[in-house]
């Protein structure tokens, strides 16, 4: 019975290592309905699975017992992947990312503990089963800390932007190579070779390389996804600009006709109460025409006219001092994306300011020597100003498809050899861009 509980304890320790790593990863993720029941079911299956393999370990010969560990690990990996699909409602890229991190953590634990035990054995110190468990637990704590700071914190909320195919391929490549290392270790141990320590060191080195590769590929995949989304945004912005431009042209024509109608009513030789009432209704509607802003840049005219109407509706004071001619060298889609995101973000925030008298947006575009200086500012609540990271967060529910406005603006600034500066000071949220005017000829050629 003691032998059985020794095997059971060894398997249970490996199972709970995976379980704890999974909990670390999924604790802030969207959970499936009846999560508690599902979680208890997964833990129960895992414990039963450990009990079964402890019985098999006790029953089979010592020669075959080490190979049973490999089968145990394979089933444990499969159980971990199944539990991720069973417990959380994230997309597949997130599930496989978590699986990859869990398997990295578990194998780091195994490599570090086996290296430690091998060193002790070479020093003629043969640790007991309980000491081996203690060594493995300490190695696991170090591994969990490493996993938390390298993966959990760095990729929090960003795993959905990575290709599921990449994470899927990485998970299975890592599992297969890890099992090959484990099999080699068993063969070497059976031959009582002195090379087992070097094998475990090579295994740890492989894990470090795979971790580095995984991190680099994650960042590359994330960057590619971000670029793809930004390009899609630019294409959508181009279509939106055409729609708004056509709408603004229709408004201008309609307002022009209304002015003529008002003038005709006023020149009527037989004015009456009905005519006066009609004229007042037309005059109250003509404010739309006054919202059309002229800057010397057709794209900016469309953007500012649109935002002006929205500001009136939301009781936000909009102030513009814009020399649009200084930005004529910019691509129309770039101009629309840059100013559209800048003003949309400002208006979206101002809508949430409780005091309507404090809501304002100010935009300035002017030439300063050989630069076009773009400055946008809006009121920022003092309570929010304490959180300096807030300016980089999306307030929309769909953080995957939103939250790229600032990144899009940064990419456009880089395209024109400039940079985007964001400053929070004195209850103000300020965005500054200084674009060199020397690029004018180059971008004229591109257009």
Buried (B, 14 or more C-beta within 10 A) or exposed (E): EEEBEBBBBBBBBBBBBBBBBBEBBBEEBEBBEEBEEBBEBBBEBBBEBBBBBBEBBBEEEEEEBBBBBBEBBEEBBEBBBEBBEBBBEBBBBBBBBBBBBBBBBBBBBBBBBBBBBBEBEEEEEEBEEEEBBEBBBBBBEEBBEBBBEBBBEEBEEBBBBBBBEBBBEBBBEBBEBBBEBBBBBBEBBEEEEEEBBEBBBBBBEBBEEBBEEBBEBBBEBBEBBBEEBBEEBBEEBBEBBEEBBEEBEEBBEBBEEBBEEBEEBEEEEEEEEEBEEBBEEBEEEBEBBEBBBEBBBBBBBBBBBBBBBBBBEBEBBBEBEBBBBBBBBBBBBBBBBBBBBBBBBBBBBBBEBEEEEBBBBBBBBEEEEEBBBBBBBBBBBEEBBEEEEBBEEBEEEEBBEEBBBBBBBBBBBEBBEBEBEBEBEEEBBBBBBBBEBEBBEEBEEEE
